[in-house]
Amino acid sequence: MFRVLGNTVVRYWQVFLVFWILAVAGVSYVAPEWSSVVQNGEFAFMPADSPSLQGEKLFKRAFPDDLLASSIVLVVRREHGDQGLRPKDLKFIEDTLKPRLEEIAEEQGGFATERKDNNSQTLTSNISRIRTYTDKSIGDLLQSEDNKASLVIVELSTEFLDQSNAQTVESIENLIQNDEAFKQTIEPGLDISLSGIATVGRDMIRAANQSAEATELWTVLLVILLLIIIYRAPILALIPLFTVFVSVQIALSVLAILGDWGWVGLFSGIEVYVTVILYGAGVDYCLFLIARHREELEKECTFKEAVSNSIATVGAALAASAGTTMCGIGMMVFAQFGKFQQAGVAMALSLSFVLLASLTLSPALLCLAGRFAYWPQSFNERVAISAGWLTPSSVMARLMQRNWAGSVWETVSQGLLKNPGKIWLSTFLVLFPFALISLACYGNLSYGLLSELPSEDPSVIGTKAVQGHYPAGATGPLTLLFENPEINFSDAEGRDAIEKLTASLLDQKEELGIADIRNMTKPFGIGAADEMEKARNLTGLKKIGALSRIKLIKNYYVSSEPELEHHVTRMDLILEKDPFSHDSMKQLERVKTAVNKGLPDKLKGNTDLYYIGATASISDLKNVTDQDQARIDVLVLASVFIILVILLKRPAISAYLIVSVFFSYLVTLGITFAVFWALDPQNFAGLDWKVPMFLFTILIAVGEDYNIYLITRIDEEQKRLDPVEGVISALKSTGGIISSCGIIMAGTFSSLMAGTLVGMQQLGFALAFGVLLDTFIIRPIIVPAYLIMLYRGYFGSWGKYLGAAQFLETKPRPELDTSHTK
């Protein structure tokens, strides 16, 4: 098949060239804007039956006026002095700051709640409400106990990672930072900082976009630099680059079209993963094709004959390699978490474009370039390895003519022939401690949002300002939602049940890490006076106002919606831990245990209890992704193993290849843990939760690529040489090209470190290191050393079960002899 393809491409190369150019122009033209087809968010990608999502659905039905979306928090504080916030400061919040925020809402089209009342007017604002210390329901909670800070809550109608939030956040940011007229109204010593989950989301989207741009730029620059260093021929270096560029553009455009049709889902940031994997894999495919082209030219073939022969000889290996990668990464489609599913589909589908381009567009470009492809190296119908543009007698020319890669792999080969067992064992012992680190730290993952952002981002600074005056958990309370159709939470029976549970939790306040509890019996927290007692001591209009306020507060904690009226109540727990920290999930489990034990008999049985909030959502996210990790690990290993068995027809050797790459994954993960802990021991909260999944899937699939290249070449060499010599010959002939591919791939992955998101930096380092480990340790040492020992009969009678049955049946184990070493 690939022989026919090679002949067809060479014969009609102009047609293939025009086809690809028209294809990239056509799909790019019809593709919709990328931002219009991607979905933002994190928790929105969890399964619909996740407990926290079910709780949020009930919350929205029971308390529709209390939006469970996102908010921008302004922290107004006066740090210096014992008095704290002055009356003038509070007057400034109510008379100056709040009206200016209302103006921003009006400038953007009015409050979001007004959309329901006027459908004829197009409104763009996502601001639904502004709360200050004067708010009758939660105003008292916005004042810090030390009276040095007050919060202004700008509630939004959108999720925290919604793109439209950026305009609102930036408008408020410009007001407090750049509006000179407004800044003159701020009393000296008064500071205003931005915080809130919507501000975090804006900063994350901005950092992700910056990371994507930096990654793409550095990917291209690194690939160009490495290709020129490897080939020393600028035109030849442009062929892989142009091939992959076209593939990436077509892949992203096709994904955008499919996303617009609703056939695939796409999350914001998926383009980074697609771009990096296509550049890494695509350049590798082109490198193998061009390397074989040079080999064919050395056999006195014409230029076009060499192109055809190259496709015929390496086409199957490239297709097998791409198929292995696509199948391995494609296993992510079986994940429950939506982002993993979408990444698996997008990357697997995109790899098909770069494979086709490598087998058709690259050869067409070689035919187009003709004899000038290897310029400025000399060309005389076959390529001679020379410095070309340099004086042949110069030192630089002699250095460039020297086959450094060949001498390295010659040395490695000699060492493996002499002491395969010692080399294998010593290599394993050096790497094994890092695999143990990986296993010991496997669950030490960070699910925090702020931990991904640089410390100078506004949301990080603002959050620290909040936590300086309020409990760390104040930025994201843990809400308990009780639903019981048989209990009226507004009467004495329901109130008594909530009071008993509250008392039980207060008895364990220190152990559970609870800073405050707020519910219908303690609307302003455990330290506030009872509102009903205060109302009884009032008279006249003051009493009427107090009773009216109590009713409003009651509606805040007990649902007044039809069908759910009086049967749903909420309890807000303010925890001492940051809701996005790893420890907050352990704290949540302790709270759940305490609630179950302290639940009064009246609330047991027919009560549905839900936990919602950032900590609950992160806990569900962890549970889902942990299950996904275990499931995908098994599926990827099983699918790649099956492909290897089909390709190699040697189950035992295929199993060893799988084990070797899995070992490489564990070592890489352990070293990544060690490196990022060493960089910041005080603040290291663990690797980002996405790193193990993407690292495992990509590294297993890509690592087996290099093994496939090596093993297929070993099979080819063993047809004419002794089995051991076949291994050595294949190692020497593929050493340089696989090393080049590994460096290119590692360089591509390392571009992920160019951004500011910590998770992307960790993933970029891990992928780059893992690829280099596979390229320079696993593939040239761990795999060949094992095969040499196997074919020499070091494993005795076990050898026939480990993949050397044919060799052991025809040839006894030889004595250690290195006389054949070249």
Secondary structure, DSSP 8 states (H G I E B T S, - for coil): -HHHHHHHHHHTHHHHHHHHHHHHHHHHHHS--GGGT-B--SGGGS-TT-HHHHHHHHHHHH-TTS--SEEEEEEEE--SSSS-S-HHHHHHIIIIIHHHHHHHHHHTTS-GGGGGT-TTS-----EEEEE-TT-TTTGGGGB-TTSSEEEEEEEESS-TT-TTHHHHHHHHHHHHHH-HHHHTTS-TT-EEEEESHHHHHHHHHHHHHHHHHHHHHHHHHHHHHHHHHHH--HHHHHHHHHHHHHHHHHHHHHHHHHHHHTSS--BTTHHHHHHHHHHHHHHHHHHHHHHHHHHHHHTT--HHHHHHHHHHHHHHHHHHHHHHHHHHHHGGGG-SSHHHHHHHHHHHHHHHHHHHHHHHHHHHHHHHHGGGGGTTS-BSSSB--S-SSS-TTSHHHHHHHS-HHHHHHHHHHHHHHH-HHHHHHHHHHHHHHHHHHHHHTTT-EE--SGGGS-TTSHHHHHHHHHHTTS-GGGGS-EEEEEE-TT--TTSHHHHHHHHHHHHHHHHTHHHHTEEEEESSSSTT-TTS--HHHHHHT--HHHHHHHHHHHHHHHHHHB--STTTTTTEEEEEEEESS-TTSHHHHHHHHHHHHHHHHH--GGGSSS-EEEEESHHHHHHHHHHHHHHHHHHHHHHHHHHHHHHHHHHH--HHHHHHHHHHHHHHHHHHHHHHHHHHHHH-TTT---EETTHHHHHHHHHHHHHHHHHHHHHHHHHHHHTTS-HHHHHHHHHHHHHHHHHHHHHHHHHHHHGGGGSS-HHHHHHHHHHHHHHHHIIIIIIIIIHHHHHHHHHTTTTGGGGGGTT-HHHHHHS-------TT--
